[in-house]
Amino acid sequence: MAVVIFHNPKCSKSRETLALIHAAGVDPVVVPYLKTGWTKPQLQALFAVAGLEPAEALRTAGGAAKDLGLTAGEVSQEAILDAMVAHPELVERPIVCSPKGVRLCRPPERVSELL
């Protein structure tokens, strides 16, 4: 089974999710999105399949989203998406893709839906 994890090795939830994938006997493609970055079409496709709006996948911990004014209620989904492309760390992690779908795996156990 082809599985892709958009991974941040500094994130405990991302590491836990990767460990669960490995424990299931799957060797995933690991995308270090903080290094590779995102494209707008890539995020749009991932969010569409996952059934998420950009605001639902916005990482608000750490303060960067607030500092950029993205947590105010009047910010458009398009503006959030543009900020995510410019600042990859704004995307909540980990995002996992498999033939069964796409999930934002928080909590990490959500990955079981994809394996």
matplotlib code that plots the C-alpha trace (Angstrom):
import matplotlib.pyplot as plt

x = [0.0, 1.3, 1.3, 2.7, 3.2, 3.9, 6.3, 8.0, 10.5, 10.5, 6.8, 5.9, 2.5, 4.2, 6.8, 4.0, 2.0, 5.1, 5.8, 2.2, 2.6, 5.8, 4.2, 1.5, 4.3, 4.1, 7.2, 5.8, 7.1, 8.2, 7.9, 9.8, 7.4, 9.3, 12.1, 10.1, 7.4, 3.8, 2.2, -1.3, -2.7, -1.2, -2.8, -6.1, -6.1, -5.1, -7.7, -10.4, -9.9, -9.6, -12.8, -10.9, -11.0, -7.6, -8.7, -9.2, -5.7, -4.1, -1.6, -2.4, 0.1, 3.3, 1.9, 2.9, -0.7, -1.7, 1.3, 0.3, -3.3, -4.7, -6.7, -9.1, -12.5, -12.7, -9.6, -10.5, -9.7, -7.7, -5.6, -4.9, -4.0, -1.6, 0.1, 0.5, 2.3, 4.6, 5.1, 4.9, 5.0, 1.5, 0.0, -1.0, 0.7, 0.9, -1.1, -1.2, -2.4, -3.2, -5.5, -8.1, -8.0, -6.3, -6.3, -4.9, -3.7, -4.3, -4.6, -2.0, -4.4, -6.4, -3.9, -5.5, -8.4, -5.9, -4.0]
y = [0.0, 3.4, 5.8, 9.3, 11.2, 15.0, 14.9, 17.2, 15.1, 17.7, 17.1, 14.4, 13.7, 13.4, 11.0, 8.9, 8.7, 7.6, 4.9, 3.7, 3.4, 1.5, -0.8, -1.6, -3.0, -0.1, 1.8, 5.2, 8.0, 10.6, 14.2, 16.7, 19.5, 22.2, 21.7, 21.0, 23.5, 23.4, 24.5, 26.0, 23.3, 20.6, 22.0, 22.5, 18.9, 17.5, 19.6, 18.7, 15.0, 15.3, 17.4, 20.3, 24.0, 25.8, 27.3, 23.7, 22.7, 25.9, 25.3, 27.9, 26.6, 28.5, 31.9, 32.3, 32.2, 34.8, 37.0, 37.0, 37.9, 34.6, 33.7, 36.7, 35.6, 37.7, 36.2, 34.4, 30.8, 32.0, 34.3, 31.4, 29.2, 31.8, 32.1, 28.3, 28.3, 31.2, 29.7, 25.8, 25.6, 27.0, 23.7, 21.4, 18.0, 15.3, 14.9, 11.3, 10.0, 6.5, 4.9, 5.1, 8.9, 11.8, 12.6, 15.2, 12.6, 14.4, 12.3, 10.0, 7.0, 8.5, 7.0, 3.6, 4.8, 4.9, 1.6]
z = [0.0, -0.9, 2.1, 2.2, 5.4, 5.4, 8.4, 10.8, 12.8, 15.6, 16.2, 18.7, 17.0, 13.7, 15.1, 16.8, 13.5, 11.6, 14.2, 13.9, 10.1, 10.5, 13.2, 10.6, 8.4, 5.9, 4.6, 3.8, 1.6, 4.1, 2.8, 5.0, 4.1, 6.1, 3.6, 0.4, 1.1, -0.2, -3.4, -3.4, -5.7, -3.5, -0.3, -2.1, -3.3, 0.1, 2.0, -0.6, -0.2, 3.6, 3.7, 5.5, 5.1, 5.3, 8.7, 10.1, 9.1, 10.4, 13.1, 15.8, 18.5, 18.5, 17.8, 14.1, 12.9, 15.4, 14.6, 11.0, 11.8, 10.6, 13.7, 13.3, 12.3, 9.2, 7.5, 4.2, 3.5, 0.5, 2.7, 5.0, 2.1, 0.7, 4.1, 4.4, 1.1, 2.2, 5.7, 5.6, 9.4, 9.5, 8.3, 11.1, 11.0, 10.2, 7.0, 5.8, 2.3, 1.3, -1.2, 1.5, 1.7, 3.4, 7.1, 9.4, 12.0, 15.2, 17.3, 15.7, 16.0, 13.2, 10.8, 11.4, 9.1, 6.3, 6.8]

ax = plt.figure().add_subplot(projection="3d")
ax.plot(x, y, z, "-o")
ax.set_aspect("equal")
plt.show()
